[in-house]
Amino acid sequence: MTKTIFEKIILREIPANIHYEDDDIIIIDDINPVAPVHLLIIPKKKIETLNDLNDVDAELISNMFQAAKKMATKLGIDKSGYRTIFNCNEDGGQTVYHIHLHLIGGRSLAWPPG
């Protein structure tokens, strides 16, 4: 089975700018940022899409959102505002089939997004 780009980053097979890492998640810069702050919060456990989540993944997903909140505070966008996004499958804009939470901020974000 071919590794995703995120698995290669987690295994240090390719470089990335890492902002945070623990046993369960890694936070990196998005290579195609859409705002001054655009980070990816990636679980080390490979889960292809949101549709593949199980009850046992609830704590992991919660930890991803807690990490997003902490990074927003650390980067000074918590007060002005930010967006968190999961994309799911092709029509949802998912391009890497290893779930990841986008943390986007640092400028005014329009709605609807796409």
Residue pairs with C-beta under 8 A, 6 or more apart in sequence:
3 11
3 13
4 46
4 96
4 97
4 98
5 14
5 96
6 40
6 42
6 46
6 96
6 98
6 100
7 46
7 98
8 14
9 15
9 16
9 26
9 28
9 42
10 26
10 42
10 44
16 28
16 29
17 28
17 29
18 26
18 27
18 28
19 27
19 28
19 29
19 39
19 71
20 26
20 27
20 67
20 70
20 71
21 27
23 44
24 43
24 44
24 45
24 60
24 63
25 41
25 42
25 43
25 44
25 60
25 63
25 64
25 67
26 42
26 44
27 39
27 40
27 41
27 42
27 67
27 71
27 103
28 39
28 40
28 42
29 38
29 39
29 40
30 38
30 39
30 40
30 102
34 104
35 104
35 105
35 106
35 107
35 109
36 105
36 106
36 107
37 72
37 75
37 77
37 82
37 103
37 104
37 105
37 106
38 102
38 103
38 104
39 68
39 71
39 102
39 103
40 100
40 101
40 102
40 103
41 64
41 67
41 68
41 71
41 100
41 101
41 102
41 103
42 98
42 99
42 100
42 101
43 60
43 64
43 99
43 100
45 57
45 60
46 98
47 53
47 57
47 98
47 99
48 97
48 98
48 99
49 88
49 89
49 94
49 97
49 99
50 86
50 88
50 99
51 88
51 89
52 99
53 61
53 99
64 101
65 84
65 101
68 82
68 84
68 101
68 103
69 78
71 103
72 78
72 82
72 103
72 105
75 105
75 106
77 105
77 106
80 105
80 106
81 105
81 109
82 103
82 104
82 105
82 106
83 102
83 103
83 104
83 105
83 109
83 113
84 101
84 102
84 103
84 104
85 101
85 102
85 104
85 113
86 99
86 100
86 101
86 102
87 93
87 94
87 95
87 102
88 94
93 114
